[in-house]
Amino acid sequence: MKTFKIIDVWINIGLIISFTTLIIYDAGGFDVMNNLIITSYFVVGGWQVISMLVHAITRTFTYGARYVYHWITLISVVTMPAGSIWILWLTAPFMAVFYTWLCYREVYMKMRRPLDLLK
């Protein structure tokens, strides 16, 4: 599972940086930019939902920030047809960065070996 978490962190970082760069440097016009933003929301969000499902199925998280984040995301995704998509339009970038930070913290801070702390 540690290998999956490391891959997850780096895919999250890569997706966020690549789509941010594409959106900033895209000179195709307003319509293309809107499509690119929507595409980036679905690609990054889709990857993170798959990651959360893997974590939920394998039960590799404790009750804490990840548990609360899973519930917030579940409620957000389920209520998208009812109109929460407009709330997600504003909050999704912050949620994506927070989830990436959460995964990074789990891999590189919480899963360190005890002797690494002595350095």
URHU-V816682 format. One record per pair of residues at least 12 apart in sequence whose C-alpha atoms are under 7 Angstrom apart, sorted by the first residue. I is the first residue (numbers start at 1). J is the second residue. Records with the same first field share a line. If there is no record, write none. Layout:
I = J, J
This chain:
5 = 103, 107
6 = 107
9 = 100, 103, 104
12 = 100
13 = 100
15 = 44
16 = 44
19 = 40
23 = 36, 37
52 = 70
